[in-house]
Amino acid sequence: MATIIVNATHGPEDPERATLAFIVGNVAATADQDAIVLLTIEGAWLGVRGRADDVEHPGMPALRDVMAQFVGAGGRIWACGACTKPRAITQADLVDGATIVTAAQVVELLASGAASLTF
């Protein structure tokens, strides 16, 4: 099993990129890979309960549905601590399946061979 980190750098302001990150993560999770969507920069907002509910790009499924499928398939949502802090996002604000992580946790996975892709 491979570990795949999909970095979501865009939030509700860019529905296409926000949704693509979770579509790719969902493909990895449903293929029985260790799949993580890492929420950084404006993507940190996607982890906040209710913020992704109305995010939809034409021709793509609603982000809330893709996120639910991702978590249901065993995918993990990691919110960058350095990105959540200046936005005053706390663990209590996050959707089910999401957790705030440190840069050290991400670097540890990358150093151990995790593949990454950024949207």
N, C-alpha and C positions, 0 to 999 in steps of 0.2 A: 504494500500500500504506500502510495506517495502522499506527501503533504503538499497541498496546493494553497497558496495564499493569493487571494484576489484583492487588490487594493482599490477601494472605492474612494476616490478623491473628490467626487462631486455628489452633491445632495439634491434636494428638491429643485434647485435652480437649473439642473440639467438632467431631466428625466431619462433621456436616452442612456447616458453614461451611468447613471445611478442604477438603472434597471439591468444594463448589460453586466455589470459586476456581479449581480445576484444570479443572472441567468447562467453565466459561466460557473459560478460557485455551485449552483444547483446541479449542473451537469456533472461536476466533479463529485459532489456528495452522492448523487444517485448512482454513480459508477463505483461506489464503495471506496472512494478516496478520502483521506483526511482533508476536509475542505474548510477553509477559514476565509471569511470576507472581513478584511481589515478596513475599518472606517477611519479615514484620515481627512484632514483639512475640512472642507465643507461637507464631506461625506459623513462626518461625525453626527450630523443632524439626522441621518437616516436611522440611527439607533434609538432616537428618542421616541417614546411611545406616542403614536398618533401622527408623527411628522411624515411618514411615508404613505399614509392612508389614501391620499388623493394624488399620488405621483403615478402618472401614466403617460407613456409615449405611444403615439399612433403606430399600430402594427405590432405592438408588444403587449404581453399580459400586464395587468396592474402590478406594480411593485409590491404592494402588500401581500398579494397572492404568491409571488415568486419568493418573497422572504419567508412566508409561512411554509412553503414547500421545502425550502432550503433547510430550515431548522428541523422540520419534520423528518428530513432524510439524514439527520445527524450532523448537518453543517453547524459551524460555530461562527458567531458574529463577535469580532473583537473591535472595540472602540479604542482608538489611540488616546492614552492618558494625556499626552502633551497637547492633543487637539481638543479633548473634552474640557480640560481645565479652563482655558481662556473663554470658553463658550458657556461656562457654568453648568455643564452637563454632569450629572452625578449618576452613580450606579442605580439609584432609585428611579431615575428618569427613563431608564433603558427598557426596551422591549424584552420579552422572554427570549432566552437564548443568547443574549448579548452580555458582554462583560468588558469592563475597562481594563486594559493591559498596558504594560510598560514597553518602552522601546527595547529593553533587554530581553523580554519574552519573544519579541518578533525577531530580533537578531539571533537569538538562540536557535530558533527554528530554521532561519535562513542558513546559518552556519552549519546546521546538521543536514543540509541538502534540500530544504523545501524549495519548490519552484514558485515563482511569483509572476503576476501579471497585473498591470495597472490600467484602470479606466479613469 
